[in-house]
Amino acid sequence: MRLFQLIITIILFTTHPASATPPQVVKVSETLLGVNDTHVFALRRLDDNLGFHQPTQTDVVLIARNRDTNADDQIWPVMRMIDHGVSFADDGFETRVDPLPLNNRINPFDILLWHKARPLLAQRPANPEERDMVVTREHSALTIISDDAMFQLQDAAVAELFTTSLNTTRATLPAYFIEGGDRGFDSLRDVEFDPKQDCFYHDFTTLYDYNSGDYREFWIASVTCENEETLSPISIILMIPQVK
């Protein structure tokens, strides 16, 4: 009987991952905020579990992403805070949410005004079934055919853009250090994935320019990839360039 109880105890202990300390995971998502003739402006949210079950550190930055190159030409810090979780009082905190120090924070809507960008909050994604467009994922590239125009983004470009963009964010907002953690590893900076296997496109958005009577269509899509190291989703809004 004692042997049976010991076996049950071992099984319960080894199959109960909730009691173990989870790995530090950073999730990334973006919201399309505005657009002007040269850039789209996206709010990037980073949720870091800090290597614990309940606390979550949330950082928000505003990014000016170049419409021609998809490069993050400028980045501004907006907010940095920590949510201690539902057991904040038991853990010795007076409030559940506390701000964290952040220099040079900005109001993102001021940036839109200064850059003469029109707001795009609640922009409705395009539905391929409702319009004359074809979306394919072949030959290591995403291709959109719309009104006899072709738009395409290569997988290799996606991998480079993700790496560069995440490193730019880390340079602006360094990783929050957890005592006992590995300073040499950053689940955001050290992201690795295979765009062909680990990424998918969604929330396609078409925008139009009317400059001096000229009409120009361009496409935006959210690209979500899973970090192979931590399986955390990382989503970035990218332009799908038109093939000339």
Number of C-alpha atoms within 10 A of each C-alpha: 6 7 8 8 10 10 12 11 11 10 11 10 12 10 9 9 10 8 10 11 10 13 15 20 22 27 20 22 19 21 19 22 22 24 21 16 14 12 22 26 30 24 22 23 21 21 18 22 20 22 16 15 16 13 20 21 20 20 20 22 22 27 26 24 23 18 22 12 14 20 17 22 13 13 20 20 22 19 19 20 17 19 17 21 16 11 12 16 12 8 10 9 13 11 11 14 16 14 12 13 9 13 11 7 14 14 12 19 14 10 16 19 12 8 17 13 19 15 17 16 10 9 15 11 13 18 12 13 8 7 10 11 16 13 15 11 16 10 10 12 17 18 21 24 15 18 11 8 13 16 19 19 19 18 18 13 12 21 17 10 18 22 15 14 19 18 17 18 23 13 11 12 17 12 18 11 11 12 8 6 13 10 11 6 12 18 20 25 19 13 22 19 16 15 21 19 9 15 19 16 18 14 15 21 18 17 13 10 13 10 9 6 7 7 9 10 13 17 20 23 19 20 21 19 27 21 22 14 14 16 17 18 17 21 23 22 26 24 23 24 20 17 11 6
